[in-house]
Amino acid sequence: MNQATPTPAPTRPRSARRRPAALAAALFAGALLGAPLASHGGAPPPDPPIMVVDLHVDLPWQVHFKGRSPDLSEGHARFAALQAGGYGGIVFPIYLPDKTHKDGAHIEDADAVLGTIEKIIAKNHAFLPLGSAFAEPGRISTFLAIEGGGAFAADVTQIDRFIDHGLRLVSPAHGANTPLSGSATGKGAAYGLTAKGKEFCERVYAKGALIDVSHVSDEAFADIVAIAATHGAPVVATHSNARAVAKHPRNLTDAQLRIIASTGGVTGVNFHAPFVTGGADATLDDVVKQVEYLVKIAGIDHVAVGSDFDGGITPPVGLEDASTFPALASALRRKGMSYEDVLRIFSQNALRVLGWRPAPQASPSPSP
């Protein structure tokens, strides 16, 4: 979600834990099986389609708060655009605007937005339901996140039922500071996780979900890294770019990018022009420069995509909507990036972190 824009569940079956790996295998195999073979002495065949798993698409905000139809016939991520762009997976954030009520968002608001997400999925058959046990070629797997989780300071235990429903990622702040965490764009003195925020993050990791460091302050980033380390968890920034390329507090320093890589995590490239260039406008080539820089600093296995489509963003020229991912893939290939590396960035790296679960706890040895 572009910060300039104001803005009891069933338990998931255990078999769903295999879904990200199954999704990668099913769609990657399907793409390869459909690829033409090279002819001797002829031009190389075109690349097979590259699957996209987007870590941040704000469709629920548009439908729940802005009145858009759940049939997804308009916007950056209208359904036809998702299909044309090669989407195989999408993360739907439960965005809780800081100004939902005079005292901020409430946990009940998260329940209401979750209901909207389920309506969107039910309205569009090509979306697989949340928590589906297996991927299916030709359909789009759906994942759940929370953006701006400050409401859960009222009762951190309430996050459990969302995680049981398939929640994979949670950010403890958005555009403003919350009772859980300082924000990258919060007013007043910068601070990190509060005591309640540390309790919340510990609980999220222990329950098997991940904290999203996009939107949090640099101080909170450091606090989250320390907690993630105790759980062996990857650090994930779902929709942020490199601060060295576009100076903005929402973006990440080189040191932060290297830390994310060291944990096995990812940074999802954000398409909002100010986060791409630091200015009001951007082009597809500017996004390519961000990708190249992120790969240079963090490594190919630690860059993903988190477009922020439909989050009030100004998209780059040439990447106006979800249908344009093939153009980005072609631009990266022209820069010398291999097909396999583009596939890592577009989907495989995201699937790896979405599939993370804490290591099982060893059973205590029986007393002699």
Secondary structure, DSSP 8 states (H G I E B T S, - for coil): --TTS--------GGGGGHHHHHHHHHHHHHHHTS----TTS---------EEES-B-HHHHHHHH---TT--SSTT-HHHHHHHTEEEEEEEEE--TTSSTT---HHHHHHHHHHHHHHHHH-TTB--TT-SS--TTSBEEEEEEE--GGGGG-GGGHHHHHHTTEEEEES-SSS--SSB-BTT-SSS---B-HHHHHHHHHHHHHT-EEB-TTB-HHHHHHHHHHHHHTT---EESS--BTTTS--TTSB-HHHHHHHHHTT-EEEE---HHHHHSSS--BHHHHHHHHHHHHHHH-GGGEEE---BTSS----BT--SGGGHHHHHHHHHHTT--HHHHHIIIIIHHHHHHT-------------
